[in-house]
Amino acid sequence: MSQPTQDAGPPLFRAVASSTRPLYQLLKAVGFTNKIHVEITPEGLRFSADHARVMQGAAHWNKNLFASYTTNLPPAAGNGDDDDPEPEPVSFQISLPAFLETLQIFGVADVAARQARSDIDPLVRGNPRMNHQHRGGNGSDAFSHQTLHGGGFASSSSNGTCILSYPSDGGPFSIILEEAGVKTTCNLTTYLPEMPEDIPFDIDDLSFKVIMQARYLLDALAEVGSINPERLTIVVSRKEPYLRFRTSGSHSGAGGPGVESTVDFRRGRDLLETFSVRAVERAKGERRWSQTFKFDTIKAATEAMRIASKVSLRGDGQGVLSMQFMVEVEGAGGAGGGVPGGGAGLSFLDFRFVPYATDGDEETDTEGEGDDVDMSEA
């Protein structure tokens, strides 16, 4: 385990948060790996996870999520003579399960306190919605979707604080939780960064772009996932049905007759807010993007779908799929110029997926600019 270094200088990073709920939920959304890559910058923290180079996820903790946020990063190489050199981001790896468990200490204590108060409040006991949100047993998550967005709780008014710090390069990543006079200190071992390069995604070679409410994507994935599929095919076309999710599998998940499940998205402002297709399928000469992915990799992003308000789906000419989720979270205010006392802010979760190799008949190319479809016409 990393040992704290006796460094008289200021820490490389220190931040204070009044609530760990949004931090926990954003990090949990990329919880498909044991070790996570951490990058500290003056604007916030970036947590990156990789699975076999076919799936990558990144969670962003903007400095607006903290009541205070301070960095003392070294200057980037080659900028030593500049009057205002660019800081060099600091990166390392830590155990993701250990970090999530540590952050949850604060949330579980907060929910337990509210549970105790609700037991003596007949008004709360008489409200089924509040009873559901305060439930602590039966495997319920202390950080529910409602909690992340407020959900009737003044989550920023907690009497505790969470202090994150990274004293020096190679030292431990420290988390100090203080609540009701009780202090809990956790020093997580840091490891040398081993995050591979980002899965390439060519923003200048977009084949399609779709923006919709995240819950529609979550519902569609739950529908096509009911047959224990191995593969998910995503088809985007300028012709009806425009956006299609198709899976094949069996109810038993082990042999048996094949079963296919399909979900189609029809044009309409209530479903697809933005819809643009530029890809041209060579075999058929129509604007159509079709790629097949391992279902379990797409399924790993369901936590992001659950907590996000909107999602942007994009595919490039090489078949790589990008999902960017917009999450509305409570900001502490102060560190990033947010609303004092904690105003709503935006955080983002980014995922990239590599498709299965396809034969020549399914290759796509981008020809012409293509036009966005005005969904108000439907």
C-alpha positions in Angstrom: 0.0 0.0 0.0 1.2 3.5 -0.8 2.7 5.3 2.2 2.0 9.0 2.8 5.1 11.0 2.0 6.5 13.7 4.3 6.2 16.6 1.9 6.2 20.1 3.4 4.8 21.5 0.2 1.1 21.8 -0.6 -0.7 18.7 -2.0 -0.9 18.2 -5.7 -4.7 18.1 -5.3 -7.3 18.9 -2.7 -11.0 19.2 -2.9 -13.9 19.4 -0.5 -17.5 18.2 -1.2 -20.5 18.6 1.0 -22.1 15.4 -0.5 -20.7 12.3 -2.1 -23.9 11.2 -3.8 -23.3 12.7 -7.2 -19.6 11.6 -7.1 -20.6 8.1 -6.2 -23.3 7.8 -8.9 -21.1 9.2 -11.7 -18.3 6.9 -10.8 -20.6 3.8 -10.4 -21.7 4.4 -14.0 -18.2 3.2 -15.2 -17.9 0.5 -12.6 -17.2 -2.4 -15.1 -13.6 -2.8 -14.1 -11.5 -3.4 -11.0 -8.9 -0.6 -11.5 -9.8 2.8 -12.8 -7.5 5.4 -14.4 -7.6 8.8 -12.6 -6.5 12.1 -14.3 -6.4 15.3 -12.2 -6.6 18.6 -14.1 -7.3 22.2 -13.0 -10.8 21.8 -14.3 -11.7 18.5 -12.5 -11.1 14.8 -12.4 -11.5 12.3 -15.2 -12.0 8.6 -14.4 -11.5 6.2 -17.3 -12.2 2.5 -17.5 -11.3 0.0 -20.3 -12.5 -3.5 -21.1 -10.4 -5.5 -23.5 -10.0 -2.5 -25.9 -13.6 -3.0 -27.1 -15.3 -0.8 -24.6 -14.2 2.4 -22.7 -16.1 4.6 -20.3 -15.2 7.9 -18.7 -16.8 9.8 -15.9 -16.1 13.5 -15.3 -16.1 15.2 -11.9 -16.2 18.9 -12.8 -14.8 21.2 -10.2 -18.3 22.7 -9.8 -19.2 19.6 -7.8 -16.9 20.7 -5.0 -17.2 23.5 -2.5 -13.5 24.0 -2.9 -11.1 22.7 -5.5 -7.3 23.3 -5.5 -4.5 21.9 -7.6 -0.7 22.5 -7.5 0.3 20.6 -10.6 3.8 20.7 -12.1 4.3 22.6 -15.4 4.1 20.6 -18.6 7.4 19.5 -20.1 8.8 22.2 -22.4 6.9 25.1 -20.8 9.6 26.0 -18.2 10.4 29.3 -19.8 6.8 30.5 -20.2 5.4 33.1 -17.8 2.2 31.1 -17.4 3.1 27.5 -18.2 0.3 25.0 -18.7 0.0 22.5 -15.9 0.8 18.8 -16.5 -2.2 16.6 -15.5 -1.4 14.0 -12.9 -2.5 10.4 -13.5 -2.5 7.1 -11.6 -4.7 4.1 -11.1 -6.7 3.0 -8.0 -9.0 0.2 -7.0 -12.5 1.2 -8.2 -14.5 -1.2 -5.8 -12.5 0.2 -2.8 -13.1 3.8 -3.9 -16.9 3.2 -4.4 -17.2 1.5 -1.0 -15.4 4.4 0.7 -17.7 7.0 -0.9 -20.7 5.0 0.0 -19.9 5.3 3.7 -21.0 8.9 3.7 -24.2 8.2 1.8 -25.3 5.2 3.9 -24.8 7.2 7.1 -26.9 10.0 5.6 -29.7 7.8 4.5 -29.7 5.9 7.8 -30.1 9.2 9.6 -33.1 10.2 7.5 -34.6 6.7 8.0 -34.5 7.2 11.7 -36.2 10.6 11.4 -38.9 9.2 9.1 -39.7 6.5 11.7 -40.9 9.2 14.1 -42.5 11.4 11.5 -46.1 10.3 10.8 -46.3 12.7 7.8 -43.3 10.9 6.2 -44.6 7.5 7.1 -47.9 8.3 5.4 -46.2 9.3 2.1 -45.6 6.1 0.0 -43.1 8.0 -2.2 -41.0 9.2 0.7 -41.1 5.7 2.3 -39.8 4.2 -0.9 -37.0 6.7 -1.1 -36.0 6.2 2.5 -36.0 2.4 2.4 -32.6 1.2 3.5 -33.0 -2.6 3.5 -33.8 -5.3 0.9 -30.7 -4.4 -1.2 -31.8 -0.9 -2.0 -29.1 1.6 -3.1 -28.3 4.4 -0.8 -27.7 6.6 -3.9 -30.9 6.3 -5.8 -31.7 8.1 -9.0 -34.0 10.4 -7.0 -31.2 11.2 -4.6 -28.9 12.2 -7.3 -31.3 14.8 -8.6 -32.7 15.9 -5.2 -35.7 13.5 -5.0 -37.2 15.4 -2.1 -34.0 15.4 -0.1 -31.9 18.5 0.5 -28.8 16.5 -0.3 -26.4 19.5 -0.2 -27.5 20.4 3.3 -25.7 17.5 4.9 -23.7 18.4 8.0 -20.7 16.3 6.8 -17.8 16.9 4.4 -15.7 14.8 2.2 -12.1 15.8 1.6 -10.2 14.3 -1.3 -6.4 14.8 -1.6 -3.4 13.6 -3.5 -0.3 14.8 -1.6 2.4 13.9 -4.0 3.2 11.8 -7.0 3.3 8.1 -6.0 1.6 8.7 -2.7 -1.8 7.4 -1.6 -5.1 8.9 -2.7 -6.7 10.1 0.5 -10.4 10.3 1.4 -11.5 11.9 4.7 -15.2 11.7 5.6 -16.4 13.8 8.5 -20.0 13.7 9.9 -21.5 14.3 13.3 -18.0 14.5 14.9 -16.9 11.2 13.4 -13.9 11.2 11.0 -13.1 8.3 8.7 -9.8 8.3 6.8 -9.1 6.0 3.9 -5.8 6.0 2.0 -6.1 4.1 -1.3 -3.1 2.6 -2.9 -2.1 4.3 -6.2 -0.6 2.4 -9.1 1.3 3.4 -12.2 -1.1 4.5 -14.9 -1.7 1.7 -17.5 -4.7 3.1 -19.3 -4.4 2.3 -23.0 -5.0 5.0 -25.6 -8.6 6.1 -26.2 -10.6 4.0 -28.7 -10.3 6.2 -31.9 -13.5 8.0 -32.8 -13.4 10.3 -35.9 -15.6 13.3 -35.1 -14.9 14.5 -38.7 -16.3 11.3 -40.2 -19.7 11.0 -38.5 -22.1 8.6 -40.0 -25.1 9.4 -37.8 -26.1 11.4 -34.7 -29.2 10.8 -32.6 -30.2 12.7 -29.4 -32.9 11.3 -27.2 -34.0 11.0 -23.6 -31.8 8.4 -21.9 -34.7 6.5 -20.4 -35.9 5.6 -23.9 -32.6 3.9 -24.6 -32.7 2.1 -21.2 -36.2 0.8 -21.9 -35.2 -0.3 -25.4 -32.2 -2.2 -24.1 -34.3 -3.9 -21.4 -36.8 -5.0 -24.0 -34.3 -6.6 -26.4 -32.3 -8.0 -23.5 -35.1 -10.2 -22.3 -34.0 -13.1 -24.5 -30.4 -13.4 -23.1 -28.8 -12.2 -26.4 -25.1 -12.3 -27.3 -25.2 -9.6 -29.9 -26.9 -6.3 -30.5 -27.3 -4.8 -33.9 -28.0 -1.1 -34.2 -29.4 0.2 -37.5 -29.8 3.8 -38.3 -31.5 4.8 -41.6 -33.1 7.8 -43.3 -36.0 5.5 -44.1 -38.5 4.1 -41.6 -38.0 2.7 -38.9 -35.0 5.2 -38.7 -33.5 3.7 -35.5 -33.6 0.0 -34.7 -32.2 -2.3 -32.0 -32.2 -6.0 -32.9 -31.0 -8.9 -30.8 -31.1 -12.7 -31.2 -30.8 -15.4 -28.6 -32.9 -17.9 -26.5 -35.0 -17.6 -23.4 -33.0 -20.2 -21.7 -29.7 -18.6 -22.6 -28.3 -22.1 -23.4 -29.3 -23.5 -26.7 -32.9 -24.0 -27.7 -34.7 -22.4 -30.6 -33.5 -19.0 -31.7 -35.5 -15.9 -30.7 -35.3 -12.4 -32.1 -36.3 -9.2 -30.4 -36.5 -5.8 -32.1 -37.3 -2.3 -30.9 -38.0 0.4 -33.5 -37.9 4.1 -32.8 -40.4 6.1 -34.9 -40.0 9.7 -35.9 -41.4 12.1 -33.5 -40.1 14.9 -31.3 -41.3 13.0 -28.2 -38.7 10.3 -29.0 -35.8 11.6 -31.1 -34.8 15.2 -30.6 -32.0 15.1 -33.2 -31.7 12.7 -36.1 -29.0 12.9 -38.8 -27.7 10.1 -41.1 -24.8 10.7 -43.5 -23.5 7.1 -44.0 -24.1 5.5 -47.4 -24.1 1.7 -47.4 -22.1 0.6 -50.4 -24.1 -2.5 -51.1 -27.5 -0.9 -51.2 -26.7 2.7 -52.1 -28.9 4.0 -49.2 -28.0 6.2 -46.3 -27.8 3.5 -43.6 -25.5 2.7 -40.7 -25.5 -0.8 -39.3 -23.1 -2.4 -36.8 -23.2 -5.3 -34.4 -21.8 -5.2 -30.9 -21.4 -7.6 -28.0 -24.6 -7.1 -26.0 -23.0 -7.3 -22.6 -20.7 -4.3 -23.4 -23.6 -2.1 -24.3 -25.5 -3.4 -21.2 -22.6 -2.2 -19.0 -23.7 1.4 -19.7 -27.2 0.9 -18.3 -26.3 2.7 -15.0 -25.4 5.7 -17.1 -28.7 5.4 -18.9 -30.5 5.2 -15.6 -29.1 8.4 -14.1 -28.8 10.6 -17.3 -31.4 12.9 -18.7 -30.3 12.8 -22.3 -28.0 10.7 -24.5 -26.2 11.4 -27.7 -25.6 8.4 -30.0 -23.0 8.8 -32.7 -21.3 6.4 -35.1 -18.3 7.1 -37.3 -17.2 5.7 -40.6 -15.2 2.9 -39.0 -18.3 1.6 -37.1 -17.2 2.8 -33.6 -20.2 3.8 -31.5 -20.1 6.7 -29.1 -22.6 7.3 -26.3 -22.4 10.6 -24.4 -24.8 11.0 -21.4 -25.8 14.3 -19.9 -26.4 14.0 -16.2 -28.0 16.7 -14.1 -26.3 16.8 -10.7 -26.2 19.1 -7.7 -23.2 21.4 -7.6 -21.8 22.6 -4.4 -21.1 26.1 -5.8 -18.0 28.1 -5.1 -15.2 26.1 -6.7 -16.4 26.7 -10.3 -18.6 29.7 -10.0 -21.8 27.8 -9.4 -24.8 28.9 -7.6 -24.0 29.5 -3.9 -25.6 26.9 -1.7 -25.6 24.2 -4.4 -27.2 24.7 -7.8 -27.9 22.2 -10.5 -25.1 21.5 -12.9 -24.2 19.2 -15.8 -21.8 16.3 -15.8 -21.0 13.9 -18.7 -20.4 10.2 -19.1 -18.7 9.1 -22.3 -18.6 5.5 -23.7 -17.1 4.1 -26.8 -17.7 0.6 -28.3 -15.9 -1.3 -31.0 -18.2 -3.4 -33.3 -17.7 -6.9 -34.5 -15.8 -7.2 -37.7 -18.1 -7.1 -40.7 -17.8 -8.4 -44.3 -17.5 -6.1 -47.2 -21.2 -6.0 -47.9 -21.9 -4.1 -44.6 -19.2 -1.5 -44.9 -20.2 2.1 -44.8 -18.8 5.2 -46.3 -19.6 8.9 -45.9 -20.6 10.7 -49.0 -21.9 14.2 -49.0 -22.9 16.3 -46.0 -26.3 14.8 -45.4 -29.1 16.8 -43.8 -30.5 16.7 -40.3 -34.0 15.4 -40.1 -36.5 17.9 -38.6 -38.3 15.6 -36.1 -41.1 18.1 -35.8 -42.4 17.0 -39.2 -43.5 13.6 -37.8 
